[in-house]
């Protein structure tokens, strides 16, 4: 906190605690508890385990850390064992930070062999893929699959149709395409070949959290 010049009032407001608690954290009289570490670290732009021994113990015990939001990412804020992922631009409302940090072991499990520079994150804007992907779930997208030529029949894609963003399964038919919700007999929207110009593909979904 001292290194970033962040005021106690800002930390208290962001973490949902009293300024007195922040003063004790700053002076070392009390440690930052694990349940407050993510909120504080997001404000400071550092990994939560760097500022909270309790949080670090959780990680060592096998806790699967959630994505960490970082408002202003600095190079030294990406420690060994973590990866930075950029937000998917121009897809829906620009919610959340420009970058997030994920533990490397978790990202490999979700992303596989996709190069990290091709991966973006976004939030699922609808319930179309529940229960496979919940609404507002954090979704990881491979942006290299961003044109009709890259679409694989039956794959899940982030797209806009007539300007409306969504994430669904894309089905390729003889004279039309369909964007389908989760399930064998789920609702779907047909897109005639003549309207495919209104279907903008942002990328293939490769994982969700």
Secondary structure, 3 states (H helix, E strand, C coil): CCCCCCCHHHHHHHHCCCHHHHHHHHHCCCCCCHHHHHHHHHHHCCCHHHHCHHHHHHHHCCCCCCCEEECCCCHHHCCCCEEEEEECCCCCCCCCCCEEEEEHHHHHHHHCCCCHHHEEEEECCCCCCCCCCCCCCEEEEECCCCCHHHCCCCCEEEEEECCEEEEEEEEECCCEEEEECCCCCCCEEEEEHHHHHHEEEEEEEEEEC
